[in-house]
Amino acid sequence: MERFSFSAEPWWVNLLILIPPTAFWLCRTRGLSLPRRQLLWLALFAVAFGFVEAAVVVYLRAATGLLPGYHGTLADVQRAAPEFYQQAQTLRDFPQSLLTVEVCREAATILMLITVAVLAASTARGRCAAFLWAFAIWDITYYAGLWLTLRWPASFKDLDVLFLIPVPWMAPVWFPILVSVLTIAAVILSAARSSAAV
């Protein structure tokens, strides 16, 4: 039976749970100048980008031979992958050359999310909220994309490698999804309070 883990590694990754309440607290008094239309466009970008990221992970695993059944149909992958596909375990088997590319891809992902946030808002607070909004939706869509293609994660308790920069961040899947859901809620509540104040 899989052990339920309450913490992420390294220890400071657990501090990510403070982002949603902090974002809400900062935006509650001064408001959030992100119209619903901007949030909608950011959400559409994040959903599309999240699926692209999931597809890239599928391709990388197939290219390195770490994805069973990929020569067949998607149904073959879905049948074989959950049993063998363990994100955290593949890190040690991943070729070093591609690991370098993966680190650069992660940096590019964050840069793209920052760029979209800067284009979406004109204030620092708005840009921060736009980044958090897009990141949270991107993150949830990434896991949904992996589940749709690989049927992974099989459980919210599955261990995942969240990021590699500056060192590998490890946590059960429920942790980043919880942080993302709370972040989306914080942005929605902040936007609603701003609209009500106007």
C-alpha positions in Angstrom: 0.0 0.0 0.0 1.3 3.4 -1.0 2.3 5.7 1.9 0.5 9.0 2.1 3.0 11.8 2.3 2.3 15.2 3.9 5.5 16.9 2.8 7.5 17.9 -0.2 11.3 17.8 -0.6 13.3 19.9 -0.1 11.6 21.2 3.0 11.2 24.8 1.6 8.9 23.6 -1.2 6.3 23.1 1.5 6.2 26.9 1.9 4.4 27.2 -1.5 1.2 26.6 0.5 1.6 30.2 1.8 1.3 31.7 -1.7 -2.5 31.7 -2.1 -3.3 33.3 1.3 -0.5 35.8 0.9 -1.7 36.7 -2.6 -5.2 37.2 -1.4 -4.1 39.3 1.6 -2.0 41.5 -0.6 -4.8 42.1 -3.1 -7.7 42.4 -0.7 -6.9 45.9 0.5 -5.6 47.5 -2.7 -7.8 45.5 -5.1 -6.9 43.6 -8.3 -7.0 45.4 -11.6 -7.5 42.4 -13.8 -10.7 42.4 -15.7 -12.6 39.1 -16.2 -11.8 39.2 -19.9 -8.0 39.3 -19.1 -8.5 36.4 -16.7 -10.4 34.4 -19.4 -7.6 35.0 -22.0 -5.0 34.0 -19.5 -6.9 30.9 -18.6 -7.2 29.9 -22.3 -3.5 30.3 -22.8 -2.7 28.4 -19.6 -5.0 25.5 -20.5 -3.4 25.2 -24.0 0.1 25.6 -22.6 -0.5 23.0 -19.9 -1.5 20.4 -22.4 1.6 21.2 -24.6 3.8 20.7 -21.5 2.1 17.3 -20.8 2.7 16.3 -24.4 6.3 17.3 -24.2 6.7 15.0 -21.1 5.1 12.1 -23.0 7.4 12.6 -26.0 10.5 12.8 -23.8 9.6 9.7 -21.9 8.9 7.8 -25.2 12.1 9.1 -26.7 14.1 7.8 -23.8 12.4 4.4 -23.7 10.8 5.2 -20.3 7.3 5.0 -21.6 6.0 1.4 -22.2 3.5 0.8 -25.0 4.2 4.0 -27.0 4.7 2.1 -30.2 1.0 1.1 -30.2 -2.1 3.1 -29.7 -2.9 5.6 -27.0 -5.0 2.9 -25.4 -1.9 0.7 -25.2 0.0 3.5 -23.5 -2.8 4.1 -21.0 -2.9 0.4 -20.2 0.8 0.0 -19.7 2.0 3.4 -18.4 0.3 3.6 -14.9 2.0 0.4 -13.8 5.5 1.4 -15.0 5.4 5.1 -15.3 6.7 6.6 -12.1 7.8 10.2 -12.6 10.0 10.3 -9.5 11.8 7.1 -10.4 12.5 8.1 -14.0 14.7 11.0 -12.9 17.6 8.7 -12.1 17.2 6.9 -15.4 16.8 10.0 -17.5 19.8 10.7 -19.9 22.0 13.6 -18.6 22.0 15.3 -22.0 18.2 15.5 -22.0 18.1 16.4 -18.3 20.0 19.6 -19.3 17.4 20.3 -22.0 14.6 19.6 -19.5 16.1 22.2 -17.0 16.2 24.8 -19.9 12.6 23.9 -20.9 11.5 24.5 -17.3 13.2 27.9 -17.2 11.6 28.8 -20.6 8.2 27.7 -19.2 8.5 30.1 -16.3 9.7 32.9 -18.6 6.7 32.4 -20.9 4.3 32.6 -18.0 6.0 35.7 -16.7 5.9 37.3 -20.2 2.2 36.6 -20.6 1.5 38.1 -17.1 3.5 41.2 -18.0 1.5 41.6 -21.2 -1.8 41.1 -19.3 -1.5 43.7 -16.6 0.0 47.1 -16.1 0.7 47.1 -12.4 3.1 44.9 -10.4 0.2 43.5 -8.3 -1.8 42.7 -11.4 1.2 41.1 -13.1 1.8 39.0 -10.0 -1.9 37.9 -9.9 -1.8 37.2 -13.6 1.3 35.0 -13.2 -0.2 33.1 -10.3 -3.5 32.6 -12.2 -1.8 31.4 -15.4 0.6 29.2 -13.4 -2.1 27.5 -11.4 -4.3 26.8 -14.4 -1.3 25.6 -16.4 -0.3 23.3 -13.5 -3.7 21.7 -13.2 -4.0 21.3 -16.9 -0.5 19.7 -17.0 -1.7 16.9 -14.6 -5.0 16.6 -16.5 -3.1 16.2 -19.8 -0.8 13.5 -18.3 -3.8 11.7 -16.9 -5.7 11.9 -20.3 -2.7 10.5 -22.2 -1.0 8.2 -19.7 -3.6 7.6 -17.0 -0.9 9.0 -14.7 -1.1 10.0 -11.9 -3.1 7.0 -10.9 -3.5 8.5 -7.5 -3.1 12.0 -5.9 -0.6 10.2 -3.6 1.8 9.5 -6.6 5.1 11.2 -6.1 6.1 13.7 -8.7 9.1 15.8 -9.7 7.7 19.3 -9.6 10.7 21.2 -10.8 14.5 20.6 -11.3 15.6 24.2 -10.6 17.8 24.6 -8.6 17.5 21.0 -7.3 14.7 18.4 -7.8 11.5 19.3 -6.0 9.5 16.2 -5.0 6.0 16.0 -3.7 2.9 13.9 -3.9 0.6 15.1 -6.8 -2.1 16.4 -4.3 0.3 19.1 -3.1 0.8 21.1 -6.3 -2.9 20.6 -7.2 -4.0 21.9 -3.8 -1.7 25.0 -4.1 -3.0 25.6 -7.6 -6.7 25.3 -6.6 -6.2 27.6 -3.6 -4.3 30.1 -5.9 -7.1 30.2 -8.4 -9.6 30.7 -5.6 -7.5 33.6 -4.1 -7.3 35.4 -7.5 -11.1 34.9 -8.1 -11.9 36.2 -4.6 -9.5 39.2 -5.1 -11.0 40.0 -8.4 -14.6 39.7 -7.0 -13.8 42.1 -4.1 -12.2 44.6 -6.6 -15.4 44.5 -8.8 -17.6 44.9 -5.8 -15.6 47.9 -4.6 -16.0 49.7 -7.9 
